[in-house]
Amino acid sequence: MATETKEKEKEKEKTKSPGTSAKGFQPLGDRVMVTYIEELDRTAGGIYVPDTAKEKPQRGTVQATGEDVKTLKVGQQVLFDKYSGTKLKIEDEDCLILKEEDVLGVFTTT
C-alpha cells in the first residue's frame, strides 16, 4: 500500500503545472509576474500628456506564472486594479507581482 501512495504522489507531481520563470524570477503559488504596457503619450486630439499627469497603468503582459496558476499563460495581456500587487524592478524594468485573483480580465485582441 505504501508503494501505491508513493506512485500516486509521483503521478500528481507529473500532472501538476510547473509554472514559468522570467528574468531569473519564479513567482510562487498563485502569483503572476506582469510587466507594464506603456500608455500613449498623446491624447486622441494630439495633445501631449506629461509623465506627471499620467495615471498608473492598469494593463500588462504576463511574464511568469506560479505553479498554482490555472487560467493565465505567459504572453497574455491582462487588466488589473490600479493599486494591486507588489512593485518590483528587475533588470531596469518595472514589474508587478499579482495574485491570480487580482487580475480583472484578459484581453483577447491586442
C-alpha positions in Angstrom: 0.0 0.0 0.0 2.8 2.4 0.8 4.3 2.0 -2.7 0.9 2.7 -4.2 0.5 6.0 -2.4 4.1 7.0 -3.4 3.3 6.2 -7.0 0.1 8.3 -6.9 2.1 11.2 -5.4 4.6 11.0 -8.3 1.7 11.0 -10.8 0.3 14.1 -9.2 3.6 15.9 -9.4 3.9 15.0 -13.1 0.5 16.4 -13.9 1.0 19.5 -11.8 1.6 22.7 -13.8 5.3 23.6 -13.2 4.9 27.3 -13.6 7.3 29.5 -15.5 10.0 32.0 -14.7 11.3 35.1 -16.4 14.4 37.3 -15.8 15.5 34.9 -13.1 12.3 35.3 -11.1 9.9 32.5 -10.3 6.5 33.5 -8.7 5.3 31.2 -6.1 1.8 29.6 -5.7 -1.0 31.6 -7.4 1.1 34.6 -8.2 2.0 36.0 -11.6 4.7 38.5 -12.7 3.4 41.2 -15.1 5.3 43.9 -17.0 3.5 47.2 -17.7 2.3 48.1 -21.1 3.1 51.8 -21.7 0.1 54.0 -22.3 0.0 56.6 -25.2 1.9 59.8 -24.7 -0.7 61.8 -26.6 -4.5 62.0 -26.5 -6.7 61.3 -29.4 -6.7 65.0 -30.2 -2.9 65.0 -30.4 -2.2 66.7 -27.0 1.0 65.6 -25.3 0.5 64.2 -21.8 3.4 64.6 -19.4 4.6 61.8 -17.1 3.3 63.6 -14.1 -0.2 63.8 -15.4 -0.4 60.1 -16.4 -2.4 57.6 -14.4 -0.9 54.4 -13.2 -1.0 51.7 -15.9 -3.6 49.0 -15.5 -2.6 46.9 -18.4 0.3 44.5 -18.6 1.8 41.3 -20.1 2.2 38.1 -18.1 5.9 37.3 -18.0 5.9 34.4 -15.5 3.4 32.3 -13.5 3.4 30.3 -10.3 2.7 26.6 -10.3 -0.9 27.1 -8.9 -2.0 29.5 -11.7 -4.6 27.8 -13.8 -6.2 30.5 -16.0 -3.3 32.7 -17.1 -0.5 32.0 -19.6 2.8 33.7 -20.4 2.3 36.4 -23.0 -1.3 37.2 -22.3 -2.3 40.8 -21.9 -4.2 41.4 -18.7 -6.1 44.2 -16.9 -5.5 44.6 -13.2 -6.6 47.0 -10.4 -4.6 50.3 -10.1 -3.4 49.6 -6.6 -3.0 45.9 -6.5 0.2 43.8 -6.3 3.8 44.5 -5.3 6.1 46.5 -7.5 9.5 45.1 -8.3 12.3 46.3 -10.5 14.2 43.6 -12.4 16.9 44.4 -15.0 15.8 48.1 -15.0 12.2 47.1 -15.9 9.3 47.8 -13.7 7.3 44.6 -12.9 4.3 43.8 -10.8 3.7 40.6 -8.7 -0.1 39.9 -8.5 -2.2 37.2 -7.2 -4.2 35.5 -9.9 -7.4 36.7 -8.3 -6.3 40.3 -8.6 -6.3 40.1 -12.4 -9.6 41.5 -13.6 -9.6 40.2 -17.1 -7.6 39.1 -20.2 -7.6 41.0 -23.5 -8.5 38.8 -26.4 -7.2 41.2 -29.0 -4.1 43.4 -28.7 
